[in-house]
Amino acid sequence: MTVKDRDLISDSGDRYTQPVEAHKEPPKGLIKAVKYLGPSVIVTSTIVGSGEVILTASLGAAVGYGMLWWVLISCWSKSIVQAELTRYIILSGDTYVRALNRVPGKVRIRKNSKVSWPVVLQFLSFFTSISGLGGLIGGASLAVLLIFPHMNPTLVIALLAGVTMLLLGTGGYRRLEATMLAMVASFTILTILCFFFMQGTQYATTLDQLVSGFKFEFYPEFAFLALAAYGYTGVNSGEIASYTYWCIEKGYPARIGPYKSSESWAMRAKGWLGVLRTDVWVTLCILTLATIPFYFLGAGVLHATGQAPTGQETIRALSGMYTETLGSWSLWVFAIGAFFILYSSTVSAVAAQSRILPDYFIEFGFLSRDRVDKRKKITKIWIFLAPVGGFLFAEFIQRPVLLVSITACVFALMLPIQSWVTLHLQSKRLPKEVYPKPTTNYFLKFTLLLQCVMACLVLYYVVFKLG
């Protein structure tokens, strides 16, 4: 297909993504580019959360070191989708949901309105993510109860929901970015330190254990947990979607400006794409540094001592990763770290949902794209509604691992759809001068194949094992 045959990106007409005359030349060099990084911090606060402290550690506790290879694939295989889908978003000025709506295959949702089938599936998965929010806020409350066991659990969950409303209702992107940076730094350092301290105990990781992690063994009896860990560890489909909105609010598409067939636009776009790649690499490095120690702690301590995190005892069981390594005094350290992890994920998840929700109203035909004021109003409304939903799930289904696992499996099903949409949009709409390299395209296709296999495994397990 030639460039002329493509339906090239043009002015999106969306003042949310590309305000008038907001384009700006990209920074020169890594040092100057640092101040434009930030979406990685917010999305990492969601990534390094329940998937790590609950699912990854629980998988390590269940199978030992045998599935280290699986965790690494979970971490690394999805960043290519994150980078390439966001490439399209910041170049085109489309939002994530609008991008989904550009693919063929329309579904009529009301008399004069049709949307593409990925939008419908994404909309359905949006509401299942509220169960995951219940798991996050429920897990954060359990961390608080480790330190203050005499507090009323319902009151703790309600307080966390209220603080979430207050934090997000009074601050924008910059305040959220600063808050998440502090939390991300705190729990990442705590976890890495604990992992290093573990090496001086009887639970130290041996070379044989590391080698066993690359024998590509799979444990069918823990298939649901393994598939949930894949769906939620690293960058999951929900975080890939939310990352595009944080890049919008950081101003990447605005600084690139609407597409023009000119050398100046191409040079500006390539410069900001370089900033984006750096931000994605920051995400990958942080999540790997935080994820692997959690798996090692689960495999080295919990598996060795026969502890299996379940139900309301999940956080207390997971605290054994610290107390067995550092001593009973470290229960407070773990509780604080677990709270930072799970609560920062709660805040980030609600913030991301509130950005995505207005796009459904737009694509379904209930809201004009010009009404940026209405978009902001819907965002604020959801900031108050979502914590209430999370509170109800956490209060009435007191099983954080199950709640997070349900959302994780749904997200695993969405991953191949995101990969396919990315490939379609790149081939049909990107100009030649900003098209990805052939090696990137091949790797994205390989990732699509891998994610299709994972999605089929999730469906098989849900239908034939749980059904």
Sequence and secondary structure as in RCSB ss.txt:
>XXXX:A:sequence
MTVKDRDLISDSGDRYTQPVEAHKEPPKGLIKAVKYLGPSVIVTSTIVGSGEVILTASLGAAVGYGMLWWVLISC
WSKSIVQAELTRYIILSGDTYVRALNRVPGKVRIRKNSKVSWPVVLQFLSFFTSISGLGGLIGGASLAVLLIFPH
MNPTLVIALLAGVTMLLLGTGGYRRLEATMLAMVASFTILTILCFFFMQGTQYATTLDQLVSGFKFEFYPEFAFL
ALAAYGYTGVNSGEIASYTYWCIEKGYPARIGPYKSSESWAMRAKGWLGVLRTDVWVTLCILTLATIPFYFLGAG
VLHATGQAPTGQETIRALSGMYTETLGSWSLWVFAIGAFFILYSSTVSAVAAQSRILPDYFIEFGFLSRDRVDKR
KKITKIWIFLAPVGGFLFAEFIQRPVLLVSITACVFALMLPIQSWVTLHLQSKRLPKEVYPKPTTNYFLKFTLLL
QCVMACLVLYYVVFKLG
>XXXX:A:secstr
  GGGS        TTTS TT      SSHHHHGGG  HHHHHHHHHSSHIIIIIIHHHHHHHGGGGHHHHHHHH
HSSHHHHHHHHHHHHHH   HHHHHTTSS EEEEETTEEEEHHHHHHHHHHHHHHHHHHHHHHHHHHHHHHH TT
S HHHHHHHHHHHHHHHHHS  HHHHHHHHHHHHHHHHHHHHHHHHHHTTSTT   HHHHHHTTS    GGGHHH
HHHHHHHSSS HHHHHHHHHHHHHHTHHHHH S  SSHHHHHHHHHHHHHHHHHHHHHHHHHHHHHHHHHHHIII
IIHHHT    GGGHHHHHTHHHHHHH GGGHHHHHHHHHHHHHHHHHHHHHHHHHHHHHHHHHTTSS TT HHHH
HHHHHHHHHHHHHHHHHHHHHS  HHHHHHHHHHHHHHHHHHHHHHHHHHHHHH  GGG   HHHHHHHHHHHHH
HHHHHHHHHHIIIIII 
